[in-house]
Amino acid sequence: MRVYKFGGASVKDAEGVRNVAKIVRMETDELMVVVSAMGKTTNALERVVELLASGKEEQALTQWVEIIDFHVAVMKELGLQPGVDIRLQGEIPYDPSLCYDENYDQIVSMGELLSTQIVAVYLLKQGMSVEWWNMPKLLRTDHTWREAKIDDETSRSVIRAGWDRPARPRIVVTQGFIGGTEDGKRTTLGREGSDYTAAVLGNYLDAESVTIWKDVPGILNADPRIESNTVLIPSLRYRDAVELSYSGAQIIHPKTIRPLENKRIPLYVKPFGDPAASGSRIAEDGIGPIDIPVYIWRKNQLLITMRAKDFAFVLEESLSEIFDIIHRHRLKVSLIQSSAVTISVCVDNTRFVPEALEALKEHFDVSYNDHLSLLTIRGTTPEILERAKAGRTIMLSQTTRRTARLVVKES
């Protein structure tokens, strides 16, 4: 069997759903089809959560109705009957007694539930053997809202049992990004978590391969929206893929590789607009290191510098305390640099940062710079590095033999 994952761009409209059907029809083996929310639906649902949390119920309802209307329009264009073929939720699943993050998971998860029902019913009406799976009832997680951790033992047992039953159809359509707790609450696995879902399912079901269908030719050596003359990387090792994704490459979720590497399952990244193209293959067998420079931008960064108030050696006496605060406040560290009395960390500038800064200020003198980006160059040379620095304000740099990392002011 194989696992196919389709992101939001591949199902952004009715034509995208038709294209998914065309790709799925080309495959004769058993398929687990993992689908993200349609287009920018996740962003729109996040806006609903923000408006409700701010007490702007009428604006939130207007946004919600727009989201439902968008999906209804897609259904009608595909010849599906809203409310008959697919059940629609009229009320926003919001509970003011719950915390922001728990409400986030209940509301934002609706995007995947809607998109997968549309895809599953459309495939069924095209004559394919299809079943829709409700992943929050199958993929068991803890209660870490917005970044839930999967209970592998329970999830593997339930999903394996569903897959192995004799009467199951050839194709299963299900959601990426979401799971559920033992007490029936929906959870999310972190933004872009659909890739991770596909990898986990591939691991549980001993898939022959996992394919992520994207709106790019495969894995490129730079973001084509930023750099011109990008080059396709046809094959790379698991370890290189992990490093690229952790540095900020947007092609795959950082947690995707481990479940696949553990069972040596190859991962393909292919363009949904050209299914016959070879794309990129991530595996280990017979693949050498990447032999071209790779440029990775990680946007919206914050550089935090901490100094011990009594001029103590910060690495010797305070490192565990600093990283305990970073962990408790869910900061994503992308770079670390230290001296005798200071330590600097570059982190994603998320909504968790203000509370983390206040906690750090209780123990350290803290300063920070925002509006930054982190540029990682794999396969750098002195000439490449000089070109990268030209015309930019460099806040911090680290260079090894093959990799350069520059924290720069966003222009």
N, C-alpha and C positions, 0 to 999 in steps of 0.2 A: 504494500500500500504506500501511498505518497500523501504528503501534506502540502496543500497550497494555501498561501496566505495572500489576501488581497487588501491593500491599504485603502484609506479614504479616497485618495485621488482616483483609484481604479473603479470606484463605485459612486462617483460624485453625481451621477445623473442616470437617466434611463439608458442612454447609449452605453454607459460604462457597465451597467448590469447586463446588457445584451452581449457585450464583449466578454464578460466573465463567463457567461453561458457558452460562448464560442470556444473559449480556452478549456473549460471543463469538459465540453463534448469531445475535444481532441484526445483526452486521456481515457484509456480503456481499463486501467487498473482501479482498484478501490481508492477512494479519495476522502480525506478529511479536509474540508474547505473552511478556513478561518477568515472571517471578514471583519473589517473595522467599521466604524461609523461612517456615514456617507459625507464626503467632502469636508466641509468645515463645521459639521454638526457638533463635534465635541467642544469646539470653541464657543459655539452658540449656547450650548447647554451650560458651560462654565459661566457664561454671562447671566443666565437665569439664576444660578446659585448666588452669584455676587449681588444681584438686584434684590433677591429675597433676603439675604443676610443684611442688606442695607435698609430693609423695611420698604422697598419700592415694589409692592405686590402687583400693582397695575401694570408697570413696565415689564415685570417678570412674566406676567400672564400674556402680554402682547408678544414678547419674544418667544414664549412657549407655543403660542398659536401659530406663529410664523414657521417654527420648526415642524409642527405637525402638518401644516398646509404644504410645506415643501415636500414632505414624504408622500402626502396624498397625491400631489401632482405627479410625482415619479411613478407611483402605483398606477394611476390612470393612464399614463403614457405607455406603460407596459401591459395594459389590458387587464389589470388586477382590480378587484373591488374592495376598496377600503371598508373595514367593518364587517366584511363577509369573508374574503380570503385572508385578511390580516386584521387582528384585533388592535384597536388603537386605544391608548390611555388618554382620557380627557383631562384628568386632574394631575397637577404636578405632584410627584411623590415627595412632598416637603413636610417636615415635622419640626416646628420651632423649638421643641424641647430637646432636639438633638444638636450635637456640636456641628460646626461648619463642615468639617471633613466627612462626617458620617452622612450628612445631607448631600454633600458633593457626590459621594459614591452612589447613593440611591437615584439621583437625578441624572448624572452624566452617563451612567451605565445604560440609560434608555436608548442612546444613540446606536449602540451595537445590537440591542434587542430588536430595534426597528429595522435596521439595514439587513440583518440576517434573515428575518422573516420575509422581507421583500425578495431577497436573492433565492431563498429556498422555495418559495411558492412559484416564482418565475421559472426556476429550473424544472420544478414538478410539472408545470403547465407546458413546458417544452418537451415533455415525454421522458424525462430522465428519472432514474430510481433514486429518490432523495428523501432524507429525513432531517428535521430540524432539531438540534439539541440546545437545551437551555443551560449554558455553562455555569451560571450561579448555583445550580443544583448539583453540579457534577465536580467542578474544580473547587475543592474545599480550601479555605484560607483562614488565617487568623483575623483579628479585628484591627489590624493596622490600616486605618482608613487611608486611601489614596496611594498606599504602597504596600498592599497586603502581601503577606508571605504565604506561599503555598504549602499545605500539608501533603507532602508527596505520597506517603503511604496510603492515606485514605483516598486521595484523588486518583492515584494509579489504579487502585482496586475497583473503584466505581466506574471509571472510564473504560478500563479494560473489559469489565463485565458487559458493559453496553455494546462495545465494539465486537466482542467475540460471540454474541448470541447469533444463532443460525439464521433468523429471519430478517436480519438487518439489511437495509438497502445498500447499494454500492456506494452512494455518496452521502456523506453527512455534512451539513452546513451548521457552523456554530460561531460563537463570538470570540474574538480576541479581547485582551485588555481587562476582562472582568471575571470575577469568581464569586464565591459566596461563603458565608460563615455557617457554622453548625446550626445557629438559631434562625437562619433564613434571611439574613441581611446580605444585600449585594455589596461587593467590594471591587476596587480597581487596583491594578498592578503597577501603576505609574504610567505617565504619558509615554506613548509609543509602545505600550506593553503587548500589543497584538503579536509582534514578532516573537516575544518571549513565550506567549501562549502556544504559538505554532511549534516552537522548539520543544516545549514540554510535552505536547501531545505526540510529537515525533518520537520522543524518548519513550514515553509510556507504551506506544503502539509498535515500537521497533520498525519505524518507517524506513523505506529504502532511501528516501530523500525528503528534504523540505525545500520548497520553492517560495520565495517572496517575490511577488509581482509588483513592480514599481513603475514610476513614470520617467525613469532614466534607463540608459542602455545596460546598466549593471553597476558595479562599484567603480567609480572614477577616482582619479588621483587628486581631484579638487571639486569643490562645489561649482557647477557650471553657471550658477547665478552670480558668482563672485569672480571666478577665474575664467579666462578664455582659453581655448585650445586644450581642453581637458583630454585625458587619455584613459581608455578602459583598462582596468586591471583584470585580465581574464581568469586568473587563479591566485589564491593566497591561502596561507596556512591559518589554522584556527587562532594561533597566538597573535598573528598580525591583525586579524579581524578584531580581536578583543582590544588590542591597543588602539586601533583606529577608532573604534566605537567609543571607547572610554575617553579618548582625546576630544571627542565631539563630532565625529563623522555621523551624519544623519541617516545613513543607509540602513543600519540595523541597530536594534536596541542592545546596550552593553551586556545584558544578562542572557542574550539569545544563544551565545556560543556554547556555554558549559553543558547544557543538556545534550547537545548534539555531539560535542567532542567526547563525552563520556561513553557514547556508543558508536563513535566513528561514523556518524550519519552526515553525509555531505549536504551543504546548504547552497542553493542556487539563488542568485539575484538576477531576475530577468525583466525585460520591458513588456508591460502588458499591451503596449501598442504594436509590438512586433514579436508575437509568441515564438516564431521560428528562430529568432536570434539566440546566440549562444549565451549571452550574458556573462556573469561571473560565477565561479565555483569556489567555495570555501571548504577545504578538507585538509588532509595531512599527507596523503600518499603521493610521493614523488613531486611535491611542490617546494620550490625554493623560496628564499626571501624576496620581497618586492624589490625590483631593480630600477624603479623610477622614483623621482621625488614625489611625495604626497603632501598636499597642503590641506590642513584641517582647521577651520575656524569654529571656535566656541564663543558664542555671543553672550551679552548681558552678564558679564563677570564682575565680581567685587574682590578687591585685594585688601585683606585685613592684616594689619601688622600689630603684634602684641609684644609688649616689653614688661618684664617683671618690675613691680613698683619699687622693690628694694635692690635692683640691679643684680639679682641672682642670675646664675646661669640657667637660662630658660629651658634648654634641652634637658639638662640633668634633673631639674626639680619640678618642672611644670608641664611636661609634654603630655602625660596621661590625663591631667586635669583639663587641658585645652581640648584634647580629642574626645573626652567624655562629654564636654559641653557641645562640641560640634555634632557628635552622634545623637545626643538627646534632642537637639534642635533640628535634626534631619538636614544638615547642610551637605551639599555635594562638593567635595574638595577635588579640584582639578590640578593643583600644583602646590608644592610646599617648598619654602626656602628658609634657611635659618642662619643666624650668626650666634655669637656667644651670648648675647642678651636679648635678642629678638627672634621671633618666628613669624613668617608671613605665609598666609594661605590664600589661594585664589579659589573662590567658590562661586557657584551659580547664585545669582542675585534673585532669590525667591522671597515669598512672603514670610518665610521663617527667619530671615536675617535679622530684623530689628530686635526680636526677643533674644536671639543668640548674642548679639552685640552687647545688650544690657547685661547678660549673664557673664560675658567675658570681662566687662568693665568692673565687675565686682572684685576681680582678682588681678587684673593687668591694666596697664596703660594701653589704650587701644586707639588706633587711627585707621582710616580706610579710604580707599579711592573707588569710586564707582564709574559707570559708563565706560567699561573696559571690555576688551575681547582678548581671548587667548588664541594665538596662532601656533599650531604645532606643525613642524616640517620634518617629515620622515625622509631620510636619504639626503640630508642637507650637504652643502659644500660651502666654503667661504664665499664664493661668488653668489650663490643662491641666498645666503644669509644677508649679505650686504644689500642685495636688491630688496629683500623683504623688509629691511630696516629703513630703507630710504624714504624720507618724507613722513615717517611715523614717529610719534612720541612713545618711547619704550619705557615702561614703568619697571619692568623686571625681565631678566632673560636667563635662561639655562641652556647650556649647550654641551652635548656629549659628542662622541665621534660621528654618530650618524643622525642624531635628532637634535633639533633646536626648538625651544619653546619661548615665545615672546608674549608678554602681557602688554598690550598696547591700548592707548586711548582711542575710543571709537570716534571716527571722523563724522 
